[in-house]
Each structure stands twice: as C-alpha cells, then as structure tokens.
Amino acid sequence: MITFSHCIKQLMKNKNNTPVFCLIISILIGINTLNGQNQHFKIGKIENWDSFLVLNEFEKKRIEFEKEANKEFDHLYSLEIKSLQGTTDSLHAEHYKKEVARRKSFEFNRSRSKIKKYSSNKSQNSTLIDENLNLIDCNCILDTNQIQIYIGMWTFGGSFVIIKIDEKGYSSKFIEDAHKTKPFKYSLKDTVLVNKLELEMAKKNLTLINEPKFKLNELIEGLIEFESLTYYVDSKYNNGLASGTVESMDEIKIAGKILFTCQLKKK
C-alpha cells in the first residue's frame, strides 16, 4: 500500500521514479494551496494603471469637499481653544492631533471597481443581472505584521472586499451585508436565512505595484481580480416575503476587478 508519507519521501528522493498516485497527490496539494487562504501575490505592472492615477471629475469634487470639511474643522477647533482656559487646552490639543492623524486624503485612499453579479435558478443558466463601476474609499491598516485592506461602502448594508497581506502571502473575502433584513444562505441545505455573508474567493489574483515594506504611511497600490463562491438570495425579500424555501432562492456569484491605492495607517 502506498501511503502519503511514502509519497513525500519518494518525491524528495527521486521525482523521475515517483509513482503516478504520488504525482496526483502532489498536484492536488498544489491546487488546494492556490485556492486556499495563503496565496502569493504578484509584483508588476498593471494594465490601465496610468488612467487610474488621473482623477476624474467625481474624484476631484470628492477631494475638494474633503479639503473644505477639514478647513471647517480646523476653524471650529481654533475658536474652541480661544474660549477655553487651563488644563483643558492640552486635552483638546491632544484630541485635535489624533483627529488630524486619522485624516486620509481620498486621492491616496480610493478605488475603482468593476463588479459583475450573476444569478441563476432552476429554470435558467447563469445570467448577468447587474454590472457597476464604483468609485469608493479604500482603507489600509497596519496591524503588527499584517496589512488589512478594506474596499467597499456600508450605509445600512453594503458589500466589501477585504484583503489581508502578510509575509506568507495574502487572503481575501467578499462580504455581503443586508443590515437588518435576512435574505441570504450560504447553501440550500441551511435551514435559516442570515443578514450577512463572509465568502471565500473561488478565484483570486492580487497584483501589487511594489513589494510591501509594512511601514506606516506607505502607499499600497494594486489590482485585485476575483470571483466569489456562490451563495443564495431569497428572490422575494425585497417585497418583505422572504421564506427561505428552496424554490424562492436564487444562486448568486460575484466577479470583479478593483484598482486601488491606500496609505497605511495604525489600527
């Protein structure tokens, strides 16, 4: 009988005389590594990156609005300090410094994503039901030796892509959040509907412009291409009639490409 440990020894000793069974095992291990949590990212050029660096009108307006908001905050702070005396001055000054340190310029913390949503049920093949070009915030956090990238928007629900990078490689998830409603299932075997899903990627490919140095204020620039695992949405939940029956569930899959840039900040 050929055991797993025997295969490992045989592979290490002589690849040319390795049994076919052992070669199959090694291929399966390689496939599992690619689709698992730890997959290595690429470093290199990214198509359309130069056009991403050129701000469009929406992005320019967003940055102008951000600058005006910061000016107003600074003005109100100066008025408040003038009206205070004693030890409260230093307390407010410390609070102000923290607020300024948390500021993130949208110019260097943004993304452009092209997201496609596919749906299928028993009577049809997979069909493209939605396609959006989104211009949204991108936030990068340095947590010890891990970079956490959050791309998405949440306003009483929303969707996000989360990328985590460390020295071993990276992992990524797609998150769908319906806030207080419960339209989702991971599988048709699930007995209850849930309001939030955290999905592993069926396919993923991360390319970075530069090798990350894991330092504060470092710019992380790249492209994530992905396809989520399938999940299920009750087709009647928008009408308040979600039942969770197999007949009412549509199979959904998300695929997308996201260009992003973000500046590493403290957790």
C-alpha positions as CSV (number, residue, x, y, z in Angstrom):
1,M,0.0,0.0,0.0
2,I,1.3,3.5,-1.0
3,T,0.9,5.9,1.9
4,F,1.0,9.7,2.0
5,S,4.3,9.7,3.9
6,H,5.8,7.3,1.4
7,C,4.9,9.7,-1.4
8,I,6.6,12.6,0.3
9,K,9.8,10.6,0.7
10,Q,9.7,9.4,-2.9
11,L,9.2,12.9,-4.2
12,M,12.2,14.2,-2.2
13,K,14.4,11.3,-3.3
14,N,13.7,10.9,-7.0
15,K,11.0,12.7,-8.9
16,N,11.6,10.7,-12.1
17,N,10.7,7.4,-10.4
18,T,7.7,8.7,-8.3
19,P,4.5,6.5,-8.6
20,V,1.7,8.1,-10.6
21,F,-0.5,8.1,-7.4
22,C,2.1,10.3,-5.7
23,L,2.2,12.7,-8.6
24,I,-1.6,13.1,-8.4
25,I,-1.4,13.7,-4.7
26,S,1.2,16.5,-5.2
27,I,-0.9,18.1,-7.9
28,L,-3.9,18.1,-5.6
29,I,-1.9,19.7,-2.9
30,G,-0.8,22.4,-5.3
31,I,-4.3,23.1,-6.4
32,N,-5.5,23.3,-2.8
33,T,-2.8,25.8,-1.9
34,L,-3.8,28.1,-4.8
35,N,-7.5,28.1,-3.8
36,G,-6.8,28.3,0.0
37,Q,-6.2,31.2,2.3
38,N,-2.4,31.7,1.6
39,Q,-1.7,32.6,-2.0
40,H,1.2,34.7,-3.0
41,F,0.7,38.0,-4.8
42,K,2.4,39.2,-7.9
43,I,4.6,42.3,-8.2
44,G,4.5,44.1,-11.6
45,K,2.9,46.5,-14.0
46,I,-0.9,46.8,-14.1
47,E,-3.0,47.4,-17.2
48,N,-4.8,50.8,-17.2
49,W,-2.9,52.0,-14.1
50,D,-1.9,55.3,-15.7
51,S,-5.5,56.2,-16.3
52,F,-6.4,55.3,-12.7
53,L,-3.8,57.8,-11.5
54,V,-5.6,60.6,-13.4
55,L,-8.5,61.8,-11.2
56,N,-11.9,62.0,-12.9
57,E,-14.5,64.8,-12.1
58,F,-16.2,62.9,-9.3
59,E,-12.9,62.2,-7.6
60,K,-11.8,65.8,-7.9
61,K,-15.0,67.0,-6.3
62,R,-14.7,64.5,-3.5
63,I,-11.2,65.8,-2.7
64,E,-12.4,69.4,-2.7
65,F,-15.2,68.6,-0.4
66,E,-12.8,66.8,1.9
67,K,-10.5,69.8,2.0
68,E,-13.3,72.2,2.8
69,A,-14.5,69.9,5.6
70,N,-11.0,69.8,7.1
71,K,-10.8,73.6,6.9
72,E,-14.1,74.0,8.8
73,F,-13.0,71.5,11.4
74,D,-9.7,73.4,11.9
75,H,-11.6,76.7,12.2
76,L,-14.0,75.4,14.8
77,Y,-11.1,73.9,16.8
78,S,-9.3,77.3,16.9
79,L,-12.5,79.1,18.1
80,E,-13.0,76.4,20.8
81,I,-9.4,76.7,22.0
82,K,-9.8,80.5,22.4
83,S,-12.8,80.0,24.6
84,L,-11.1,77.6,26.9
85,Q,-8.6,78.1,29.7
86,G,-6.4,76.0,31.9
87,T,-5.6,72.3,31.6
88,T,-8.5,71.7,29.1
89,D,-6.3,73.3,26.4
90,S,-3.8,70.4,26.4
91,L,-6.6,67.8,26.4
92,H,-8.3,69.4,23.4
93,A,-4.9,69.8,21.6
94,E,-4.3,66.1,22.1
95,H,-7.7,65.2,20.7
96,Y,-7.1,67.5,17.7
97,K,-3.8,65.9,16.9
98,K,-5.4,62.5,16.9
99,E,-8.2,63.7,14.6
100,V,-5.6,65.2,12.2
101,A,-3.6,62.0,12.3
102,R,-6.7,60.0,11.3
103,R,-7.3,62.1,8.2
104,K,-7.0,60.2,4.9
105,S,-6.8,62.0,1.6
106,F,-9.2,60.4,-0.8
107,E,-6.7,61.0,-3.5
108,F,-4.4,58.3,-2.0
109,N,-7.2,56.1,-0.4
110,R,-9.6,55.3,-3.2
111,S,-10.6,52.6,-5.7
112,R,-12.3,52.0,-9.0
113,S,-14.1,48.7,-9.2
114,K,-16.0,46.9,-11.9
115,I,-18.3,44.4,-10.2
116,K,-20.5,41.9,-12.0
117,K,-23.3,40.0,-10.3
118,Y,-24.6,36.7,-11.9
119,S,-27.8,34.9,-11.0
120,S,-29.1,31.5,-11.8
121,N,-32.1,29.4,-10.7
122,K,-33.5,26.0,-11.8
123,S,-35.0,27.4,-15.0
124,Q,-32.0,29.3,-16.3
125,N,-28.3,29.3,-16.7
126,S,-26.0,31.9,-15.0
127,T,-27.1,35.3,-16.2
128,L,-25.5,38.7,-15.7
129,I,-28.1,40.7,-13.7
130,D,-26.0,43.7,-12.6
131,E,-22.8,45.5,-13.5
132,N,-21.5,48.5,-11.7
133,L,-18.5,50.8,-11.9
134,N,-17.8,52.1,-8.4
135,L,-15.6,54.9,-7.1
136,I,-15.3,54.3,-3.4
137,D,-12.9,54.6,-0.5
138,C,-10.1,52.2,0.2
139,N,-8.6,51.9,3.7
140,C,-5.4,50.3,4.6
141,I,-4.5,49.3,8.2
142,L,-1.2,48.1,9.5
143,D,-1.8,45.6,12.3
144,T,1.6,44.4,13.6
145,N,3.0,42.4,10.6
146,Q,-0.2,42.3,8.6
147,I,-1.7,44.7,6.1
148,Q,-5.5,44.8,6.0
149,I,-7.2,46.4,3.0
150,Y,-10.9,47.3,3.1
151,I,-12.7,48.3,-0.1
152,G,-16.4,49.0,0.0
153,M,-19.2,51.1,1.3
154,W,-21.6,50.5,4.2
155,T,-24.8,52.5,4.6
156,F,-27.5,50.3,6.2
157,G,-25.9,47.4,4.5
158,G,-23.4,47.1,1.7
159,S,-20.7,44.9,0.2
160,F,-16.9,44.8,0.7
161,V,-13.8,43.1,-0.4
162,I,-11.2,42.5,2.4
163,I,-7.6,41.7,1.6
164,K,-5.1,40.6,4.2
165,I,-1.4,40.6,3.3
166,D,1.5,39.2,5.4
167,E,4.9,37.7,4.7
168,K,3.4,34.3,3.7
169,G,1.1,35.8,1.0
170,Y,-2.5,37.0,1.1
171,S,-6.1,36.0,1.7
172,S,-9.3,37.8,0.6
173,K,-13.0,37.6,1.2
174,F,-16.2,39.1,-0.2
175,I,-18.7,40.3,2.3
176,E,-22.4,41.0,1.6
177,D,-24.4,42.7,4.4
178,A,-28.1,43.3,4.3
179,H,-28.2,45.2,7.6
180,K,-31.4,44.1,9.5
181,T,-33.0,42.0,6.7
182,K,-32.2,38.4,6.4
183,P,-32.2,37.2,2.7
184,F,-29.1,35.1,2.5
185,K,-28.0,31.5,2.7
186,Y,-24.5,30.0,2.2
187,S,-26.1,26.8,1.0
188,L,-29.5,25.5,0.1
189,K,-29.0,23.0,3.0
190,D,-29.0,25.9,5.5
191,T,-32.2,26.0,7.5
192,V,-32.2,29.7,8.3
193,L,-31.7,33.0,6.4
194,V,-28.9,35.3,7.6
195,N,-28.3,39.0,7.2
196,K,-24.5,38.8,6.5
197,L,-22.2,36.6,4.5
198,E,-18.4,36.3,4.5
199,L,-17.4,34.4,1.4
200,E,-14.1,32.9,0.4
201,M,-13.0,33.5,-3.1
202,A,-13.3,30.8,-5.7
203,K,-10.7,32.6,-7.8
204,K,-8.4,35.4,-6.9
205,N,-5.4,37.2,-8.2
206,L,-3.6,40.1,-6.5
207,T,-1.0,42.2,-8.2
208,L,0.9,45.0,-6.4
209,I,2.9,47.8,-8.0
210,N,5.7,47.4,-5.3
211,E,6.7,44.9,-2.7
212,P,5.1,46.0,0.6
213,K,7.5,47.1,3.4
214,F,4.9,47.0,6.2
215,K,5.6,50.6,7.2
216,L,3.2,53.4,8.3
217,N,2.3,55.9,5.6
218,E,3.5,53.5,2.9
219,L,1.3,53.5,-0.3
220,I,-0.2,50.2,-1.2
221,E,-1.2,50.2,-4.8
222,G,-2.6,47.3,-6.8
223,L,-5.3,45.3,-8.6
224,I,-7.4,42.5,-7.1
225,E,-9.3,40.3,-9.6
226,F,-11.8,37.8,-8.0
227,E,-14.7,35.5,-8.3
228,S,-16.7,34.7,-5.1
229,L,-18.1,31.4,-4.1
230,T,-21.8,31.1,-4.9
231,Y,-24.4,32.0,-2.3
232,Y,-28.2,32.2,-2.2
233,V,-30.6,35.1,-2.0
234,D,-34.3,34.9,-1.5
235,S,-35.9,36.4,-4.6
236,K,-38.9,37.7,-2.6
237,Y,-37.0,39.5,0.2
238,N,-37.4,43.0,-1.4
239,N,-41.2,42.6,-1.0
240,G,-40.9,41.5,2.6
241,L,-41.9,38.0,1.7
242,A,-38.7,36.1,2.2
243,S,-39.5,32.5,3.2
244,G,-36.2,30.7,2.6
245,T,-37.7,27.9,0.7
246,V,-35.6,26.2,-2.0
247,E,-37.9,27.4,-4.7
248,S,-37.5,31.1,-3.8
249,M,-33.7,31.0,-3.6
250,D,-31.6,32.4,-6.4
251,E,-28.0,31.4,-6.8
252,I,-25.6,34.4,-6.9
253,K,-22.0,34.8,-7.8
254,I,-19.9,38.0,-7.8
255,A,-16.9,38.7,-10.0
256,G,-14.9,41.8,-10.2
257,K,-11.7,43.8,-10.8
258,I,-10.7,46.5,-8.4
259,L,-7.8,49.0,-8.9
260,F,-6.9,50.6,-5.5
261,T,-4.4,52.8,-3.7
262,C,-4.3,53.4,0.0
263,Q,-1.9,54.7,2.7
264,L,-1.0,52.5,5.6
265,K,-2.4,53.8,8.9
266,K,-2.4,52.5,12.5
267,K,-5.2,50.1,13.5
